[in-house]
Amino acid sequence: MQLDEYKNIIANRHDSLSDEEKETVRRMVGTPTGNVLAKLVGPELGKAITVGQPTTITPKRGGLGSR
């Protein structure tokens, strides 16, 4: 298997992840776990997928000030 073929496989796997799983990948970027995975995958495969910024979750307000 050639490197380009493997890149396509990785990209297809990333595309098939659920939105929640993609968000998990986004949140790992820059963490110790994410850094180790980036070292294992390397820049060649890391460029096969585009990982955006994590989405921000607006916390629900509670209590008296929520009205």
C-alpha positions in Angstrom: 0.0 0.0 0.0 1.3 3.4 -1.0 1.3 6.4 1.4 -1.3 8.3 -0.8 -3.6 5.3 -0.5 -3.3 5.2 3.2 -3.9 9.0 3.4 -7.2 8.4 1.6 -8.1 5.7 4.0 -7.5 7.9 7.0 -9.4 10.8 5.4 -12.4 8.5 4.7 -12.3 7.2 8.3 -12.3 10.7 9.6 -15.2 11.6 7.3 -17.2 8.6 8.6 -16.9 9.7 12.3 -19.9 11.1 14.0 -20.0 14.8 14.8 -19.4 14.0 18.4 -16.3 11.9 17.6 -15.0 14.7 15.3 -15.5 17.1 18.2 -13.5 14.7 20.5 -10.6 14.8 17.9 -10.8 18.6 17.8 -10.6 18.8 21.6 -7.5 16.6 21.7 -5.4 19.0 19.6 -2.8 20.6 21.8 -3.3 18.2 24.7 -0.7 15.7 25.9 -2.7 12.9 24.3 -3.2 14.8 21.1 0.5 15.6 20.9 1.5 12.0 21.3 -0.9 10.9 18.6 0.4 13.7 16.3 3.9 12.3 16.8 2.7 8.8 15.9 0.7 9.9 12.9 3.4 12.3 11.7 2.9 15.3 9.4 2.4 13.1 6.3 -0.9 11.6 7.7 -1.8 14.5 9.8 -2.4 16.6 6.6 -4.8 13.9 5.3 -7.6 15.3 7.5 -8.5 18.9 8.5 -9.3 19.4 12.1 -11.0 22.6 12.9 -11.3 24.4 16.2 -13.6 22.9 18.9 -17.1 24.2 18.9 -18.0 26.4 21.8 -20.8 25.3 23.9 -22.9 28.0 25.5 -23.7 27.0 29.0 -27.4 27.2 30.0 -28.1 29.8 32.6 -29.8 28.7 35.8 -31.2 30.3 38.8 -33.0 33.6 39.2 -30.9 35.4 36.6 -31.9 33.0 33.8 -35.2 34.8 33.0 
